[in-house]
């Protein structure tokens, strides 16, 4: 599996079958890059409706290219019938890659209100992208895309996510809007290999 990180929480995951999945491409990416810069995309997944995870700019071009889009229901209501609605507790195939979807609560907002519905995606049984969740409810993964900042996410929360998931590799994400230092988190989290990736950098796991 090859993981390429882009700004905020956007990943491109290349599975062992060669399929390349785009996860949570929000406006930090869709307004600063061209879609073609990310290479071929075989399926796109969106965890929830917040624009830092769902950049509408690329949805039309993806669908025009025949790329299947899988998303939480509120995102699908914004896209229309061309998108595939995903429910937590189900599994599906995205470009023949198995994906398990989990209902994971969005971390509380700055004012304490609950966030919108949020899905976590376990890709090929190995990589968990939790969207904006910090309570993983016992969902385990070998590799965790770890939010290290957010409206109510601290370094301690991020550490607990790594611990709860049992991940051996943590890839810090979600620190381009609510700012945090991934290098500092790497020093604070000795329980896993923390792979700090620059924008567009790739990790093979």
VEXSE-183832 format. One record per atom (N, C-alpha, C): residue in one letter; atom name; z, x, y negated. Coordinates in Angstrom, 2 decimals, decimal comma. Atoms other than C-alpha are relative to their C-alpha. Layout:
// residues N
A/CA/Z/X/Y
...
***
This chain:
// residues 205
X/N/0,00/0,85/1,20
X/CA/0,00/0,00/0,00
X/C/0,00/0,88/-1,24
X/N/0,06/-0,71/1,27
X/CA/-0,94/1,23/-3,46
X/C/0,39/-0,96/-1,12
X/N/-0,51/0,83/1,09
X/CA/0,86/-0,12/-6,53
X/C/-0,35/0,66/-1,31
X/N/0,31/-0,49/1,34
X/CA/-0,53/0,32/-10,03
X/C/0,72/-0,88/-1,00
X/N/-0,80/0,74/0,97
X/CA/1,77/-0,65/-12,86
X/C/-0,69/-0,04/-1,36
X/N/0,45/0,17/1,37
X/CA/0,67/-2,02/-16,20
X/C/1,16/-0,55/-0,82
X/N/-1,11/0,32/0,89
X/CA/2,74/-3,09/-19,17
X/C/0,73/-1,28/0,40
X/N/-0,93/1,08/-0,27
X/CA/5,66/-5,49/-18,88
X/C/0,17/-0,17/1,51
X/N/-0,23/0,22/-1,43
X/CA/5,58/-6,94/-15,33
X/C/-1,29/-0,07/0,80
X/N/1,30/0,09/-0,65
X/CA/1,91/-6,58/-14,42
X/C/-0,17/1,11/1,03
X/N/0,32/-0,95/-1,06
X/CA/1,04/-4,91/-11,12
X/C/-1,35/-0,35/0,61
X/N/1,11/0,19/-0,92
X/CA/-2,13/-4,44/-9,14
X/C/0,42/0,64/1,32
X/N/-0,45/-0,46/-1,31
X/CA/-1,25/-4,15/-5,47
X/C/-1,19/0,03/0,94
X/N/1,07/-0,14/-0,99
X/CA/-3,80/-2,81/-3,01
X/C/0,63/0,04/1,38
X/N/-0,59/0,11/-1,32
X/CA/-2,84/-3,91/0,48
X/C/-0,75/0,88/1,00
X/N/0,60/-0,86/-1,03
X/CA/-3,65/-2,10/3,71
X/C/-1,40/-0,45/0,39
X/N/1,36/0,47/-0,32
X/CA/-6,74/-4,29/4,21
X/C/-1,00/0,27/-1,11
X/N/0,88/-0,33/1,12
X/CA/-8,16/-3,04/0,90
X/C/-0,04/-1,04/-1,10
X/N/-0,01/1,04/1,03
X/CA/-7,62/-6,29/-1,01
X/C/0,92/0,40/-1,15
X/N/-0,75/-0,37/1,20
X/CA/-6,38/-5,88/-4,57
X/C/0,49/-1,27/-0,70
X/N/-0,63/1,19/0,57
X/CA/-3,93/-8,48/-5,91
X/C/0,54/0,33/-1,38
X/N/-0,50/-0,12/1,37
X/CA/-3,16/-8,91/-9,60
X/C/1,21/-0,90/-0,16
X/N/-1,23/0,77/0,15
X/CA/0,40/-10,01/-10,34
X/C/0,46/0,00/-1,45
X/N/-0,65/0,20/1,30
X/CA/1,82/-11,38/-13,61
X/C/-0,63/0,81/-1,13
X/N/0,71/-0,63/1,13
X/CA/-0,81/-10,14/-16,03
X/C/0,27/-0,82/-1,25
X/N/-0,35/0,69/1,22
X/CA/0,76/-11,20/-19,32
X/C/-0,71/0,58/-1,20
X/N/0,75/-0,36/1,21
X/CA/-0,36/-10,78/-22,90
X/C/0,12/1,47/-0,38
X/N/-0,09/-1,43/0,28
X/CA/0,92/-7,19/-23,12
X/C/-1,19/0,75/0,59
X/N/1,15/-0,60/-0,66
X/CA/-2,00/-6,39/-20,80
X/C/-1,29/-0,68/-0,42
X/N/1,26/0,71/0,21
X/CA/-4,56/-9,12/-21,41
X/C/-0,52/0,13/-1,43
X/N/0,44/-0,16/1,39
X/CA/-4,64/-8,50/-25,18
X/C/-0,22/1,45/-0,40
X/N/0,17/-1,43/0,32
X/CA/-4,78/-4,71/-24,98
X/C/-0,99/0,70/0,91
X/N/0,94/-0,59/-0,94
X/CA/-7,10/-4,05/-22,04
X/C/-1,11/-1,00/0,33
X/N/1,05/0,84/-0,57
X/CA/-10,36/-5,37/-20,66
X/C/0,29/-0,18/1,48
X/N/-0,25/0,28/-1,41
X/CA/-10,12/-7,00/-17,25
X/C/-0,64/1,05/0,90
X/N/0,71/-0,95/-0,84
X/CA/-12,67/-4,56/-15,84
X/C/0,70/1,35/0,08
X/N/-0,74/-1,27/-0,06
X/CA/-10,35/-1,63/-16,65
X/C/0,91/0,07/1,22
X/N/-0,91/0,02/-1,14
X/CA/-8,17/-2,72/-13,74
X/C/-0,73/0,11/1,33
X/N/0,77/-0,08/-1,23
X/CA/-10,99/-2,48/-11,21
X/C/-0,18/-1,36/0,63
X/N/0,27/1,27/-0,69
X/CA/-11,91/-5,12/-8,67
X/C/1,31/-0,72/0,28
X/N/-1,16/0,85/-0,27
X/CA/-9,47/-8,01/-8,27
X/C/-0,44/-1,06/1,00
X/N/0,34/0,94/-1,05
X/CA/-9,48/-10,17/-5,14
X/C/0,82/-1,28/-0,04
X/N/-0,82/1,19/0,18
X/CA/-6,69/-12,62/-6,02
X/C/0,97/0,29/-1,13
X/N/-0,95/-0,13/1,10
X/CA/-4,35/-13,27/-8,95
X/C/1,18/-0,93/0,23
X/N/-1,22/0,77/-0,22
X/CA/-0,74/-14,49/-8,79
X/C/0,82/0,01/-1,28
X/N/-0,85/0,13/1,19
X/CA/1,54/-15,77/-11,57
X/C/1,32/-0,66/0,38
X/N/-1,33/0,47/-0,41
X/CA/5,29/-16,25/-11,17
X/C/0,51/-1,17/-0,84
X/N/-0,50/1,07/0,87
X/CA/5,96/-18,50/-14,17
X/C/-0,78/-0,02/-1,30
X/N/0,84/0,34/1,14
X/CA/4,67/-19,81/-17,48
X/C/0,18/0,88/-1,23
X/N/-0,20/-0,79/1,22
X/CA/6,05/-17,31/-20,00
X/C/-1,19/0,92/-0,25
X/N/1,24/-0,72/0,27
X/CA/3,17/-15,56/-21,78
X/C/0,04/1,50/0,29
X/N/-0,03/-1,41/-0,38
X/CA/4,44/-12,07/-21,01
X/C/-0,25/0,19/1,49
X/N/0,35/-0,02/-1,42
X/CA/3,74/-12,97/-17,35
X/C/-1,31/-0,72/0,28
X/N/1,22/0,79/-0,18
X/CA/0,81/-15,35/-17,78
X/C/-0,83/0,09/-1,27
X/N/0,91/-0,14/1,12
X/CA/-1,88/-14,17/-20,17
X/C/-1,24/-0,84/0,24
X/N/1,09/0,95/-0,24
X/CA/-4,36/-17,01/-20,48
X/C/-1,38/0,62/-0,18
X/N/1,30/-0,58/0,34
X/CA/-7,13/-14,70/-21,72
X/C/-0,84/0,36/1,23
X/N/0,76/-0,46/-1,17
X/CA/-8,08/-13,53/-18,23
X/C/-0,26/-1,10/1,03
X/N/0,11/1,02/-1,03
X/CA/-7,83/-16,81/-16,32
X/C/-1,45/-0,46/0,15
X/N/1,39/0,43/-0,06
X/CA/-11,33/-18,03/-17,22
X/C/-0,90/1,03/0,66
X/N/0,84/-1,02/-0,63
X/CA/-13,04/-14,73/-16,38
X/C/0,29/0,19/1,49
X/N/-0,34/-0,13/-1,42
X/CA/-11,15/-14,48/-13,09
X/C/-0,62/-1,13/0,82
X/N/0,54/1,14/-0,72
X/CA/-12,15/-17,98/-12,03
X/C/-1,52/0,03/0,04
X/N/1,46/-0,08/0,03
X/CA/-15,74/-17,43/-13,12
X/C/-0,52/1,00/1,03
X/N/0,39/-0,99/-1,01
X/CA/-15,85/-14,44/-10,78
X/C/0,35/-0,44/1,41
X/N/-0,36/0,50/-1,32
X/CA/-14,57/-16,57/-7,92
X/C/1,29/0,56/0,54
X/N/-1,29/-0,55/-0,43
X/CA/-11,17/-14,89/-7,82
X/C/1,00/-1,14/0,13
X/N/-0,99/1,07/-0,15
X/CA/-8,58/-17,30/-6,37
X/C/1,27/0,31/-0,78
X/N/-1,22/-0,12/0,81
X/CA/-5,55/-17,90/-8,59
X/C/1,09/-0,82/0,66
X/N/-1,15/0,64/-0,61
X/CA/-2,16/-18,74/-7,10
X/C/1,15/0,07/-1,00
X/N/-1,01/0,01/1,06
X/CA/0,68/-19,82/-9,36
X/C/1,02/-1,10/0,22
X/N/-1,03/1,04/0,06
X/CA/3,86/-21,80/-9,88
X/C/-0,59/-1,23/-0,68
X/N/0,62/1,27/0,39
X/CA/3,21/-25,48/-10,63
X/C/-0,22/-0,14/-1,49
X/N/0,17/0,17/1,44
X/CA/3,77/-25,37/-14,39
X/C/-1,14/0,86/-0,53
X/N/1,14/-0,83/0,39
X/CA/1,26/-22,53/-14,69
X/C/-1,29/-0,70/0,41
X/N/1,21/0,70/-0,46
X/CA/-1,26/-24,48/-12,62
X/C/-0,34/-1,19/-0,89
X/N/0,27/1,13/0,90
X/CA/-0,84/-27,47/-14,95
X/C/-0,69/0,47/-1,27
X/N/0,66/-0,56/1,17
X/CA/-1,98/-25,18/-17,77
X/C/-1,42/0,44/0,32
X/N/1,32/-0,48/-0,40
X/CA/-4,95/-23,85/-15,80
X/C/-0,92/-1,15/0,38
X/N/0,81/1,10/-0,49
X/CA/-6,15/-27,04/-14,16
X/C/-0,20/0,09/1,50
X/N/0,14/0,17/-1,44
X/CA/-7,35/-27,96/-10,72
X/C/-0,60/1,21/0,71
X/N/0,60/-1,17/-0,63
X/CA/-9,10/-24,64/-10,13
X/C/1,04/0,95/0,59
X/N/-1,06/-0,88/-0,48
X/CA/-5,74/-22,95/-9,49
X/C/0,67/-0,59/1,23
X/N/-0,70/0,39/-1,21
X/CA/-3,77/-23,06/-6,25
X/C/1,50/-0,05/-0,28
X/N/-1,43/0,16/0,26
X/CA/-0,25/-24,44/-6,68
X/C/0,81/0,54/1,19
X/N/-0,85/-0,61/-1,02
X/CA/2,38/-22,46/-4,79
X/C/1,41/-0,56/-0,13
X/N/-1,37/0,47/-0,03
X/CA/5,75/-23,82/-3,78
X/C/0,89/1,02/0,68
X/N/-0,94/-0,89/-0,64
X/CA/8,83/-21,80/-2,96
X/C/0,29/-0,43/1,42
X/N/-0,25/0,30/-1,40
X/CA/9,63/-21,56/0,73
X/C/-1,24/-0,10/0,84
X/N/1,25/0,06/-0,75
X/CA/5,99/-21,38/1,74
X/C/-0,63/1,39/0,09
X/N/0,79/-1,22/-0,10
X/CA/3,64/-18,63/2,84
X/C/-1,47/-0,38/-0,13
X/N/1,43/0,23/0,16
X/CA/-0,04/-18,31/2,05
X/C/-0,70/1,34/0,09
X/N/0,80/-1,22/-0,04
X/CA/-2,86/-15,80/2,26
X/C/-0,76/0,13/-1,31
X/N/0,75/-0,33/1,21
X/CA/-4,23/-14,21/-0,89
X/C/-0,93/1,15/0,35
X/N/0,99/-1,00/-0,43
X/CA/-7,44/-12,36/-0,04
X/C/0,40/0,58/1,36
X/N/-0,40/-0,34/-1,37
X/CA/-6,18/-12,32/3,58
X/C/1,26/0,86/0,05
X/N/-1,28/-0,71/0,04
X/CA/-2,91/-10,66/2,49
X/C/1,11/-1,05/0,08
X/N/-1,07/0,99/-0,08
X/CA/0,20/-12,58/3,59
X/C/0,96/0,11/-1,17
X/N/-0,92/0,06/1,13
X/CA/2,41/-13,68/0,70
X/C/1,03/-1,09/0,30
X/N/-1,08/0,98/-0,10
X/CA/5,78/-15,40/0,96
X/C/0,51/-0,30/-1,40
X/N/-0,46/0,41/1,32
X/CA/6,90/-17,39/-2,08
X/C/1,43/-0,51/0,09
X/N/-1,41/0,39/0,05
X/CA/10,54/-17,90/-3,02
X/C/0,32/-0,63/-1,35
X/N/-0,54/0,55/1,23
X/CA/12,14/-20,19/-5,57
X/C/1,16/0,88/-0,44
X/N/-1,05/-0,86/0,52
X/CA/14,15/-17,68/-7,58
X/C/0,29/-0,42/-1,44
X/N/-0,29/0,50/1,34
X/CA/15,97/-18,85/-10,71
X/C/-0,32/1,03/-1,07
X/N/0,26/-0,85/1,17
X/CA/14,68/-17,42/-13,96
X/C/1,34/0,37/-0,63
X/N/-1,24/-0,42/0,65
X/CA/17,39/-15,39/-15,65
X/C/0,25/-0,85/-1,25
X/N/-0,28/0,80/1,20
X/CA/19,18/-17,31/-18,45
X/C/-0,66/0,59/-1,24
X/N/0,60/-0,43/1,25
X/CA/17,55/-17,17/-21,85
X/C/1,09/0,54/-0,93
X/N/-0,94/-0,64/0,92
X/CA/19,17/-15,46/-24,84
X/C/1,12/-0,95/-0,40
X/N/-1,01/0,97/0,43
X/CA/20,97/-18,65/-25,87
X/C/0,74/-0,63/1,17
X/N/-0,69/0,50/-1,17
X/CA/22,16/-19,31/-22,33
X/C/-0,70/-1,12/0,74
X/N/0,73/1,06/-0,68
X/CA/19,69/-22,04/-21,50
X/C/-0,70/0,55/1,25
X/N/0,75/-0,46/-1,17
X/CA/18,07/-21,87/-18,06
X/C/-1,47/0,22/-0,35
X/N/1,42/-0,23/0,21
X/CA/14,56/-20,49/-17,95
X/C/-0,83/-1,00/0,78
X/N/0,89/0,92/-0,72
X/CA/11,51/-22,28/-16,51
X/C/0,00/0,31/1,49
X/N/0,15/-0,30/-1,43
X/CA/10,75/-22,54/-12,79
X/C/-0,68/1,35/0,20
X/N/0,45/-1,38/-0,21
X/CA/10,06/-19,09/-11,37
X/C/-0,13/0,27/1,50
X/N/0,21/-0,39/-1,38
X/CA/8,64/-17,79/-8,11
X/C/0,11/1,51/0,16
X/N/0,11/-1,39/-0,43
X/CA/9,19/-14,48/-6,40
X/C/-1,05/0,07/1,09
X/N/1,06/-0,19/-0,99
X/CA/6,31/-13,14/-4,31
X/C/0,30/1,23/0,84
X/N/-0,13/-1,12/-0,93
X/CA/6,81/-10,97/-1,23
X/C/-1,38/0,28/0,58
X/N/1,37/-0,34/-0,33
X/CA/3,50/-9,20/-0,69
X/C/-0,04/0,82/1,29
X/N/0,22/-0,71/-1,26
X/CA/2,52/-8,19/2,85
X/C/1,32/0,41/0,66
X/N/-1,30/-0,26/-0,61
X/CA/6,18/-8,30/3,88
X/C/0,70/1,24/-0,52
X/N/-0,53/-1,29/0,44
X/CA/6,91/-5,18/1,82
X/C/0,45/0,01/-1,45
X/N/-0,27/-0,10/1,44
X/CA/6,80/-5,56/-1,97
X/C/0,44/-1,35/-0,55
X/N/-0,47/1,21/0,66
X/CA/8,88/-8,16/-3,79
X/C/-0,18/0,12/-1,50
X/N/0,09/0,15/1,45
X/CA/7,85/-9,13/-7,31
X/C/0,78/-1,27/-0,33
X/N/-0,86/1,17/0,19
X/CA/10,66/-11,44/-8,49
X/C/-0,28/-0,81/-1,25
X/N/0,19/0,67/1,28
X/CA/9,09/-12,62/-11,74
X/C/1,14/0,36/-0,92
X/N/-1,13/-0,25/0,89
X/CA/11,98/-13,02/-14,16
X/C/1,33/-0,40/0,64
X/N/-1,27/0,29/-0,68
X/CA/14,69/-13,51/-11,55
X/C/0,86/1,25/0,02
X/N/-0,92/-1,11/-0,28
X/CA/17,78/-11,38/-11,25
X/C/0,94/-0,34/1,16
X/N/-0,73/0,41/-1,19
X/CA/19,50/-13,40/-8,50
X/C/-1,01/-0,16/1,12
X/N/1,03/-0,01/-1,04
X/CA/17,46/-12,60/-5,42
X/C/0,38/-0,83/1,21
X/N/-0,42/0,90/-1,09
X/CA/19,47/-14,88/-3,10
X/C/-0,25/0,59/1,38
X/N/0,11/-0,62/-1,31
X/CA/19,35/-12,38/-0,27
X/C/-1,40/0,28/0,48
X/N/1,37/-0,31/-0,40
X/CA/15,59/-11,87/-0,25
X/C/-0,16/1,51/0,11
X/N/0,10/-1,44/-0,20
X/CA/15,02/-8,43/1,23
X/C/-1,42/0,50/-0,15
X/N/1,32/-0,61/0,15
X/CA/12,14/-6,04/0,58
X/C/0,14/1,51/0,07
X/N/0,04/-1,47/-0,03
X/CA/11,22/-2,43/1,17
X/C/-0,20/0,57/-1,40
X/N/0,33/-0,45/1,36
X/CA/9,86/-2,10/-2,38
X/C/0,30/-1,16/-0,95
X/N/-0,37/1,04/0,97
X/CA/11,22/-4,01/-5,38
X/C/-0,53/0,35/-1,37
X/N/0,34/-0,09/1,42
X/CA/9,52/-4,46/-8,74
X/C/1,23/-0,52/-0,75
X/N/-1,35/0,28/0,49
X/CA/12,81/-4,37/-10,64
X/C/0,01/-0,23/-1,51
X/N/-0,17/0,20/1,44
X/CA/13,21/-6,03/-14,06
X/C/1,25/0,74/-0,47
X/N/-1,16/-0,76/0,48
X/CA/15,47/-3,68/-16,00
X/C/0,44/-0,45/-1,40
X/N/-0,38/0,55/1,31
X/CA/15,60/-5,65/-19,26
X/C/-0,48/-1,44/-0,05
X/N/0,40/1,40/0,14
X/CA/15,25/-9,24/-20,40
X/C/0,98/-0,74/-0,87
X/N/-0,89/0,76/0,87
X/CA/16,95/-12,05/-22,22
X/C/1,46/0,07/0,43
X/N/-1,39/-0,12/-0,47
X/CA/20,04/-11,60/-20,02
X/C/0,08/0,96/1,18
X/N/0,03/-0,96/-1,10
X/CA/19,30/-8,62/-17,78
X/C/0,48/1,36/-0,48
X/N/-0,56/-1,29/0,34
X/CA/21,36/-5,45/-17,96
X/C/-0,36/1,02/1,08
X/N/0,19/-1,02/-1,03
X/CA/21,12/-2,16/-16,11
X/C/0,84/-0,31/1,23
X/N/-0,85/0,40/-1,12
X/CA/23,99/-3,43/-13,97
X/C/-0,69/-1,07/0,84
X/N/0,74/1,03/-0,72
X/CA/21,96/-6,52/-13,07
X/C/-1,13/0,61/0,82
X/N/1,11/-0,63/-0,70
X/CA/19,00/-4,35/-12,15
X/C/0,50/0,77/1,22
X/N/-0,61/-0,73/-1,13
X/CA/21,20/-2,16/-9,95
X/C/0,34/-0,97/1,12
X/N/-0,39/0,99/-1,00
X/CA/22,55/-5,25/-8,19
X/C/-1,21/-0,59/0,71
X/N/1,22/0,49/-0,63
X/CA/18,99/-6,46/-7,55
X/C/-0,48/0,98/1,07
X/N/0,41/-1,01/-0,97
X/CA/18,11/-3,20/-5,85
X/C/0,93/-0,03/1,20
X/N/-0,99/0,03/-1,07
X/CA/21,32/-3,34/-3,84
X/C/-0,18/-1,22/0,89
X/N/0,12/1,24/-0,76
X/CA/20,85/-6,98/-2,80
X/C/-1,25/-0,03/0,85
X/N/1,26/0,03/-0,73
X/CA/17,25/-6,48/-1,72
X/C/-0,06/1,02/1,12
X/N/0,07/-1,08/-0,98
X/CA/17,96/-3,35/0,30
X/C/-1,22/0,88/-0,17
X/N/1,23/-0,76/0,23
X/CA/14,89/-1,76/-1,27
X/C/0,25/1,50/0,10
X/N/-0,08/-1,47/-0,01
X/CA/14,28/1,89/-0,56
X/C/-0,75/0,58/-1,19
X/N/0,74/-0,42/1,20
X/CA/11,88/2,09/-3,54
X/C/0,12/-1,10/-1,04
X/N/-0,07/0,94/1,12
X/CA/12,42/0,45/-6,92
X/C/-0,98/0,46/-1,07
X/N/0,96/-0,29/1,07
X/CA/9,65/0,26/-9,53
X/C/0,46/-0,78/-1,23
X/N/-0,48/0,73/1,19
X/CA/11,11/-0,58/-12,97
X/C/-1,15/-0,71/-0,71
X/N/0,96/0,81/0,76
X/CA/9,27/-3,36/-14,82
X/C/0,76/-0,77/-1,07
X/N/-0,57/0,96/0,96
X/CA/9,84/-5,79/-17,69
X/C/0,87/0,68/-1,06
X/N/-0,75/-0,68/1,05
X/CA/10,94/-3,36/-20,39
X/C/-0,84/0,28/-1,24
X/N/0,86/-0,18/1,17
X/CA/8,11/-3,61/-22,94
X/C/0,25/-1,03/-1,09
X/N/-0,32/1,03/1,00
X/CA/9,41/-6,72/-24,74
X/C/1,47/0,13/-0,40
X/N/-1,40/-0,40/0,15
X/CA/13,17/-6,43/-24,35
X/C/0,05/1,45/0,46
X/N/0,22/-1,42/-0,28
X/CA/13,24/-2,65/-24,52
X/C/1,13/0,59/0,85
X/N/-0,96/-0,77/-0,79
X/CA/14,94/-0,40/-21,98
X/C/-0,68/1,29/0,43
X/N/0,49/-1,32/-0,36
X/CA/14,56/3,17/-20,72
X/C/-0,05/0,12/1,52
X/N/0,07/-0,08/-1,46
X/CA/13,26/3,35/-17,13
X/C/0,50/1,33/0,55
X/N/-0,50/-1,30/-0,46
X/CA/14,08/7,06/-16,87
X/C/1,52/0,00/0,09
X/N/-1,46/0,11/-0,05
X/CA/17,70/6,30/-17,71
X/C/0,43/-0,83/1,20
X/N/-0,35/0,82/-1,16
X/CA/17,77/3,55/-15,10
X/C/-0,14/0,81/1,28
X/N/0,18/-0,81/-1,20
X/CA/16,43/6,01/-12,53
X/C/1,23/0,87/0,26
X/N/-1,20/-0,82/-0,16
X/CA/19,47/8,22/-13,17
X/C/1,21/-0,85/0,38
X/N/-1,13/0,89/-0,24
X/CA/21,79/5,21/-12,96
X/C/-0,05/-0,69/1,36
X/N/0,20/0,76/-1,25
X/CA/20,45/3,92/-9,63
X/C/-0,31/0,94/1,16
X/N/0,24/-0,96/-1,08
X/CA/20,91/6,52/-6,88
X/C/-0,16/-0,63/1,38
X/N/0,05/0,65/-1,31
X/CA/20,80/3,92/-4,08
X/C/-1,42/-0,22/0,50
X/N/1,40/0,13/-0,41
X/CA/16,99/3,90/-3,99
X/C/-0,81/1,07/-0,72
X/N/0,95/-0,83/0,74
X/CA/14,03/6,02/-4,95
X/C/-0,55/-0,83/-1,14
X/N/0,48/0,74/1,15
X/CA/13,28/4,83/-8,47
X/C/-1,29/0,68/-0,49
X/N/1,31/-0,54/0,37
X/CA/9,58/5,34/-9,18
X/C/-0,38/-0,53/-1,38
X/N/0,35/0,38/1,36
X/CA/8,99/5,27/-12,93
X/C/-1,49/0,26/-0,20
X/N/1,45/-0,10/0,14
X/CA/5,30/4,57/-13,51
X/C/-0,41/-0,26/-1,44
X/N/0,59/0,25/1,31
X/CA/3,46/4,92/-16,79
X/C/-1,06/-1,10/0,11
X/N/1,03/1,02/0,04
X/CA/0,95/2,30/-17,87
X/C/-1,26/0,51/0,69
X/N/1,19/-0,38/-0,74
X/CA/-1,91/2,50/-15,37
X/C/0,23/1,02/1,10
X/N/-0,30/-0,99/-1,05
X/CA/-0,14/4,93/-13,01
X/C/0,19/-0,68/1,34
X/N/0,00/0,55/-1,36
X/CA/-0,33/4,41/-9,25
X/C/0,99/0,72/0,89
X/N/-0,94/-0,50/-1,01
X/CA/2,23/4,84/-6,47
X/C/-0,49/-0,45/1,36
X/N/0,33/0,37/-1,37
X/CA/1,45/4,90/-2,75
X/C/1,28/-0,06/0,81
X/N/-1,22/0,16/-0,79
X/CA/4,18/3,57/-0,48
X/C/-0,36/-0,42/1,43
***
